[in-house]
Amino acid sequence: RDCKNFKFVRGDIRSKALVGYLLREERIDTVINLAASTHVDNSYVRSIAFTENNVVGTHTLLEAARETGGQVRLFIQASTDEVRESEDSRIMSPNNPYACTKAAAEFICRAYSTTFGMPIITTRGCNIYGPGCHPEKLIPKTCILLGRGQPAYIHGDGQQRRNYIYVSDCARAFDFILHYGTPGQVYKIGASESRSVVDTVRDLANLFGFAHLPEDQYMRFCPGRQFNDDRDTAIDASKLMALGWAPLVSWDEGLRRCKDWYTEDNIRRWGSGYLERLEMAHPGPDRRLSVESL
C-alpha cells in the first residue's frame, strides 16, 4: 500500500462493467486472479456461491480482458492442487465442490487460450499458511485454541495428508511466475513433503509446550467431513524451481511465526461472535459475511 502505483477498488469480479472500466481506465496489461471462495467445508453448504465466484467470476474477468483487444498481455489464474487425483494424474478429478469450481475455471481459461489466443498461466497451489490466515483453517484455528488452553479438533482419524506453503514463499512464487513464467504453462506451488493433520497439530502442541501431556489433553477427535480427501498431496514444484524460486521459510519457523501472531489482540479483528464458533468442530460458514466481504 506504500507503493505509488497501488490502488484498492472494492467491487465484485462478476461485474463485467466494473472490471472492464478498471482495465481500460488504469491501462492494466496484467491480471492475476486470486479472488475466490475457498475452504472446502464451506463449499459443502454454499456450493452455488462457490460456482458464482470461482467460475462466473473467472469467466467475467477473462471476457473483460478479451474485450480490451490485446491490452492484457498476461492473465494468471490461481487454481488448486485439488483438481487432480494425484501428482502423476493427467486427468482432472476434483472431489469436492470447491475443487470442482476451480477445475471448471481452468477449463474456461483453456478455452480462452486456445480459441482467442489469450496468454494465460495457471498455478496450482497447496494450503497457504501464515499470520493473518482466516481462523477457519487448521493451523490458525489450532493456534487459537491451544493458545487458550483448549484442545484442538481433529476430523476423523487425522491421517489425511496436506501440503503447506508459507505465505511469503507463495507470494514470491507468484512474483517469479509473473516475471519469468511462460504462457500456456501450469506451475505448481508447494513443498515436496506432505504432513498428516494429526502430525501438524502435534508440531503446534510442541511449540505451545504441551508435548509432555497426554494427547487427549490437547487433541479432540470428532467426526470427519462429509468427505475427506485421503490422497497424498505432495507437489512437484520442479518447473517453478527451474525459474529460480525456492521456499525460504522452514516448516518449524513458519509455525513459530503463526504461534506468535495468533494472540487475542490480533484475532480480535474477526469479532467475538465468530471466534466463539471456533469452539465448534464444524462451525460452517459465517452467514453474516456477504459475497463482497469474502
Stockholm file with secondary structure:
# STOCKHOLM 1.0

chainA/1-294         RDCKNFKFVRGDIRSKALVGYLLREERIDTVINLAASTHVDNSYVRSIAFTENNVVGTHTLLEAARETGGQVRLFIQASTDEVRESEDSRIMSPNNPYACTKAAAEFICRAYSTTFGMPIITTRGCNIYGPGCHPEKLIPKTCILLGRGQPAYIHGDGQQRRNYIYVSDCARAFDFILHYGTPGQVYKIGASESRSVVDTVRDLANLFGFAHLPEDQYMRFCPGRQFNDDRDTAIDASKLMALGWAPLVSWDEGLRRCKDWYTEDNIRRWGSGYLERLEMAHPGPDRRLSVESL
#=GR chainA/1-294 SS CCSTTCCCCCCCTTCHHHHHHHHHHTTCCEEEECCCCCCHHHHHHCHHHHIIIIIIHHHHHHHHHHTTSSCCCEEEEEEEGGGBSSTTCCSBCCCSHHHHHHHHHHHHHHHHHHHHCCCEEEEEECEEESTTCCTTSHHHHHHHHHHTTCCEEEETTSCCEECEEEHHHHHHHHHHHHHHCCTTCEEEESCSCCEEHHHHHHHHHHHTTCTTSCGGGTEEEECCCSSCCCSCCCCCCHHHHTTTCCCCSCHHHHHHHHHHHCCHHHHGGGCHHHHHHTTSSSCCCCTTCCGGGC
#=GC SS_cons         CCSTTCCCCCCCTTCHHHHHHHHHHTTCCEEEECCCCCCHHHHHHCHHHHIIIIIIHHHHHHHHHHTTSSCCCEEEEEEEGGGBSSTTCCSBCCCSHHHHHHHHHHHHHHHHHHHHCCCEEEEEECEEESTTCCTTSHHHHHHHHHHTTCCEEEETTSCCEECEEEHHHHHHHHHHHHHHCCTTCEEEESCSCCEEHHHHHHHHHHHTTCTTSCGGGTEEEECCCSSCCCSCCCCCCHHHHTTTCCCCSCHHHHHHHHHHHCCHHHHGGGCHHHHHHTTSSSCCCCTTCCGGGC
//
